[in-house]
Amino acid sequence: MTDYKHHMKIVFGGDVPSDNYVANAIKYIKRKYKNPIFIAISDDISTPEVDMAILSFCNHSIFTLGSYGFWASYLAGGEVLYADVETKIPYTHSTYFYKDANLSNFVHIKDSP
């Protein structure tokens, strides 16, 4: 999310999800599914094409922000966990968007300890 911190602050007047969100999402998956395996994808390691291919084979997804994470999660199917960030202007990847699009497999995870 190195490029998204500045973008969220300047364009939308919000912050990116904290480490608490990721920890809460991992706890949710561990409670709900037996012996989950987690795969972490970053914008610093491999090519976007390789990352998208890997993510498309996942059963469920945890993503932070942005269209790349959204599409990878959407295409993979299963449960999609996301952080609903507060912004000063409407943000596409938030609860209202997912509810309006009838994406019932998208689950809001809190960004608090």
Beta strands, then each sheet from edge to edge (+ up, - down):
strand 1: 61-63
strand 2: 80-82
strand 3: 106-108
sheet 1: 1+ 2+ 3+
end
